[in-house]
């Protein structure tokens, strides 16, 4: 498994049984810790948005990110209405 990670990150095949250097392992460990921190921050941000507008609890985190990212264009948010509001598929905006 580590060999696959090394190949993906370096573009070269490690020799079988070649240990990964401690420096590289430390770097991967540090990157993993940073990724976990980013994911936690993102989860906290989405939870805050859900608390502000509880209907967001009815959609996935991916859908919520899409809505928040396209908030300036209401037409792109339309596909998510049916997940948040029962019986509403589309709104006409003038």
N, C-alpha and C positions, 0 to 999 in steps of 0.2 A: 504494500500500500504506500509506504514512504517512497519507494522507487517511482511510483506513478506521480506523486506530488513533485518530486525532483524533476522528472521529465517534463511535466507541465510547466514548471517554473523556469527551467533552464533551457529547455529545448533539446537536451541531450540525454541519452540513456545512461544511467549509472551502471557500473559494473556490478554484477550479482554479488551481494554480500558486502559491498562498499558502504561503510557507515556514512551517514550524513554528518557533516561537520557540526560542532557545537554552536558555532556562530550562526549557521544557517538554521539550525533547530531553534535557537533563541529568537531569531528573526521571525520564524513561523509562529512561535508561541506568542510573541509580542503582537504580531498581526492578528492572530486569533483573538487575543484579549481586546484589541481595538475594535475588531468586528463585532464582538459581543457587546461592547459599550455602545456602538452605533446602533445596533439592533434594539437594545434596551431603550435608548433615547427615542428611536422611532416609535416603538411600542407606546412609550409614555406620551409622545406627541399625539398619536392617533387616539389614545384613551382620552386625552384632554378634549380633542375635537368631538369625540363621542359623548362626553359629558355635556358639552355645550349644545349638541343637537342629538338627542337620544335615538332618532331614527337611523343614525349611522351604525347602531348596533346590529341592524338587520342585514348589513352587507359585509363582504369580506374586507380585509385590510388592503388587499390589492385594489379592489374597487374604490375604496375610500381614498387611497393615494391617487388614483386616476381622477376622481372627482376634485380633489384638492388641487391637483396639478392643472386642471382645465377649468377652474372656477370662473375664469373670465369669459368663457364661451359656453353659455347655457345649453346650446344644442348638443354639445359633446357629453353633457351630464345626463341627458334624456334616457339613455339605455339603463341607467341605474335606478330610475324612479320606481320601476315595478318591484324592486327588492326592498325599497324603503316605504312605499305606500301601497297598501292593498287596493286593487281596483284602478290604479292609475298607471297607464302605460306611457302616455305622452301628454305634454302640456304645450299649448300654443301660446307663444309669447309675442307680444306686439310692441 
